[in-house]
Amino acid sequence: MSRGLKRALIITGSVISALCVLALTAYFVVTHDWSGAAPVDVSKCTNPYISKTGTPMVSAHRSGGGIAPENTLMAFRNVAESGLDVALFEFDLALTSDDELILLHDETLDRTSDAAEVFGYEGVYPGDHTYSQLRELNMGEGFVNDKGETPYKGLRGEEIPEELRVVRLEDLFDFLDNYGEYRFIMEIKDSGQRGFRAADRIYEVLSERNMLDRAIIGTFHGEVTEYLDKTYPDMLRSASVMEVAALYFYSLLGIDQPEGFYRFVALQIPDEDYVVKLGTTRVVNYAHRHDIAVQYWTINEAEHVLDLAAKGADAIMSDYPDMAIGALSGEG
């Protein structure tokens, strides 16, 4: 082997080794919590969604969908009448063909209801049917409890109780008015023009009821986020996917932003489900320094609840709010 070739191989090997080390270092930096910092003081924060008690608020994710059929009045009643100290309800909204906002997590109704049977095909989108048509569905059809039972499967026609039918946003608010003044985390499922119309309808409902300060609106669709900022700047919203990514790297690099830079009031994020680890004290502290609340989904294990609470999380969204409250109170 010539001296030149040997030198070239050595250099190439060194470069590859260095790149591997950098890549491995970057992996551990972005996927682990190395900050080791204590939560920052939030006593001067003005954001009402930032917890100042040292304990995160608990949110019933999909209305407590691990305990009762998700996004149904049955699930809301179950939580509201349980005496649990739930501060927020989390749910998603989709627009029907006649512009009614209904609660639905998935893009289609197939998983949670008997829609495929009722309409005779799979892939039933709410936007293809009227609210009246969707009222024929059993929204408890797909529910499976912790024992593996399906207690509401097979209910049809008049057998379906009111609290297991599709729910409109305004009907939900009327229902919960009987139980207390809750706050809400709501996600717009529709994109494009339908997403814009959903935003219009949400604003109509919230403003008519003087509830604009009681709900944070989120969406995975960037064009809907832009529409919210342009059309309804007084409606509270959470960070978009791109805004979450930018804030994460600003926190990683220690780059603070001036007041007014962030147009959202909350991060509504997972802990570890993305490429980077978002459940870190570094992220929480950075957000709090900018008066932004940090709300984590979907936290369904007591140990996980306590870990995020220790890092300063403001809200825990769980399918099992009873478990989350028990863990935070020391009873879990």
NORCORUR-V933014 format. One record per residue. N is the residue number from 1. RES is the residue in one small letter. SS is DSSP state (a for helix, b for strand, c for the rest). OMEGA is omega in whole degrees, -180 to 180 (NA if undefined). Layout:
BEGIN
n: <N:N>
res: <RES:RES>
ss: <SS:SS>
omega: <OMEGA:OMEGA>
END
This chain:
BEGIN
n: <1:2:3:4:5:6:7:8:9:10:11:12:13:14:15:16:17:18:19:20:21:22:23:24:25:26:27:28:29:30:31:32:33:34:35:36:37:38:39:40:41:42:43:44:45:46:47:48:49:50:51:52:53:54:55:56:57:58:59:60:61:62:63:64:65:66:67:68:69:70:71:72:73:74:75:76:77:78:79:80:81:82:83:84:85:86:87:88:89:90:91:92:93:94:95:96:97:98:99:100:101:102:103:104:105:106:107:108:109:110:111:112:113:114:115:116:117:118:119:120:121:122:123:124:125:126:127:128:129:130:131:132:133:134:135:136:137:138:139:140:141:142:143:144:145:146:147:148:149:150:151:152:153:154:155:156:157:158:159:160:161:162:163:164:165:166:167:168:169:170:171:172:173:174:175:176:177:178:179:180:181:182:183:184:185:186:187:188:189:190:191:192:193:194:195:196:197:198:199:200:201:202:203:204:205:206:207:208:209:210:211:212:213:214:215:216:217:218:219:220:221:222:223:224:225:226:227:228:229:230:231:232:233:234:235:236:237:238:239:240:241:242:243:244:245:246:247:248:249:250:251:252:253:254:255:256:257:258:259:260:261:262:263:264:265:266:267:268:269:270:271:272:273:274:275:276:277:278:279:280:281:282:283:284:285:286:287:288:289:290:291:292:293:294:295:296:297:298:299:300:301:302:303:304:305:306:307:308:309:310:311:312:313:314:315:316:317:318:319:320:321:322:323:324:325:326:327:328:329:330:331:332>
res: <m:s:r:g:l:k:r:a:l:i:i:t:g:s:v:i:s:a:l:c:v:l:a:l:t:a:y:f:v:v:t:h:d:w:s:g:a:a:p:v:d:v:s:k:c:t:n:p:y:i:s:k:t:g:t:p:m:v:s:a:h:r:s:g:g:g:i:a:p:e:n:t:l:m:a:f:r:n:v:a:e:s:g:l:d:v:a:l:f:e:f:d:l:a:l:t:s:d:d:e:l:i:l:l:h:d:e:t:l:d:r:t:s:d:a:a:e:v:f:g:y:e:g:v:y:p:g:d:h:t:y:s:q:l:r:e:l:n:m:g:e:g:f:v:n:d:k:g:e:t:p:y:k:g:l:r:g:e:e:i:p:e:e:l:r:v:v:r:l:e:d:l:f:d:f:l:d:n:y:g:e:y:r:f:i:m:e:i:k:d:s:g:q:r:g:f:r:a:a:d:r:i:y:e:v:l:s:e:r:n:m:l:d:r:a:i:i:g:t:f:h:g:e:v:t:e:y:l:d:k:t:y:p:d:m:l:r:s:a:s:v:m:e:v:a:a:l:y:f:y:s:l:l:g:i:d:q:p:e:g:f:y:r:f:v:a:l:q:i:p:d:e:d:y:v:v:k:l:g:t:t:r:v:v:n:y:a:h:r:h:d:i:a:v:q:y:w:t:i:n:e:a:e:h:v:l:d:l:a:a:k:g:a:d:a:i:m:s:d:y:p:d:m:a:i:g:a:l:s:g:e:g>
ss: <c:c:a:a:a:a:a:a:a:a:a:a:a:a:a:a:a:a:a:a:a:a:a:a:a:a:a:a:a:a:a:c:c:c:c:c:c:c:c:c:c:c:c:c:c:c:c:c:c:c:c:c:c:c:c:c:b:b:b:b:b:c:c:c:c:c:c:c:c:c:c:c:a:a:a:a:a:a:a:a:c:c:c:c:c:c:c:b:b:b:b:b:b:b:b:c:c:c:c:c:b:b:b:c:c:c:c:b:c:c:c:c:c:c:a:a:a:a:a:c:c:c:c:c:b:a:a:a:c:c:a:a:a:a:c:c:c:c:c:c:c:c:c:c:c:c:c:c:c:c:c:c:c:c:c:c:a:a:a:c:c:a:a:a:c:c:c:b:a:a:a:a:a:a:a:a:c:c:c:c:c:c:b:b:b:b:b:b:c:c:c:a:a:a:a:a:a:a:a:a:a:a:a:a:a:a:a:a:c:c:c:a:a:a:b:b:b:b:b:c:c:a:a:a:a:a:a:a:a:a:a:c:c:c:c:c:b:b:c:c:a:a:a:a:a:a:a:a:a:a:a:a:a:c:c:c:c:c:c:c:c:c:c:c:c:b:b:b:b:c:c:c:c:c:c:c:c:c:c:c:a:a:a:a:a:a:a:a:a:c:c:c:b:b:b:b:c:c:c:c:c:a:a:a:a:a:a:a:a:a:c:c:c:c:b:b:b:b:c:c:a:a:a:a:a:a:a:a:c:c:c:c>
omega: <-178:180:-179:180:179:180:180:179:179:180:180:179:180:179:180:179:180:179:178:179:179:-180:179:178:179:180:-179:179:-174:-177:180:179:-178:-173:179:-177:174:177:180:178:-179:-174:-179:177:-179:-179:-177:179:173:-178:180:-178:-175:179:-180:171:177:178:175:-177:-174:178:-177:-172:175:-176:-180:-178:-172:174:174:176:177:-180:179:179:-180:180:-175:-177:-177:-176:179:-179:177:-177:-175:168:177:176:-178:-177:176:-176:176:-179:177:171:173:178:177:178:180:-179:-175:174:179:-180:-171:-172:-171:-174:176:-174:-178:178:-176:-175:174:177:178:-179:-177:179:180:-179:179:-176:178:176:-180:178:-178:178:179:-174:171:-177:174:-175:-174:-176:175:-179:-175:177:-179:-179:177:-170:-176:-179:176:177:-178:175:-178:177:-177:179:-180:-175:174:176:179:-176:171:-178:-177:177:176:180:177:-179:-176:177:180:-173:-179:-177:180:169:-167:171:-173:179:175:-177:-175:177:174:-177:178:176:178:-180:176:177:178:-177:177:-180:179:-176:-178:-177:178:-177:-178:-176:-176:-179:-177:-178:172:-175:178:176:174:-176:-175:-179:177:175:179:179:179:-179:-177:-170:-175:-178:179:177:-178:178:175:-177:173:179:-180:179:176:-179:-180:180:179:-177:172:179:-180:-177:179:-179:177:-180:-178:178:-180:-179:-179:-176:180:-177:-176:165:174:-164:171:175:-170:-172:-179:180:179:177:-178:180:-179:175:180:179:-179:-179:179:180:-179:177:179:176:179:178:-179:-175:-174:172:-39:-169:-171:176:-175:-180:180:177:-177:179:-179:176:-180:180:175:179:-179:180:175:176:-177:173:-179:-177:177:177:-178:180:178:179:-178:179:-180:-177:-176:NA>
END
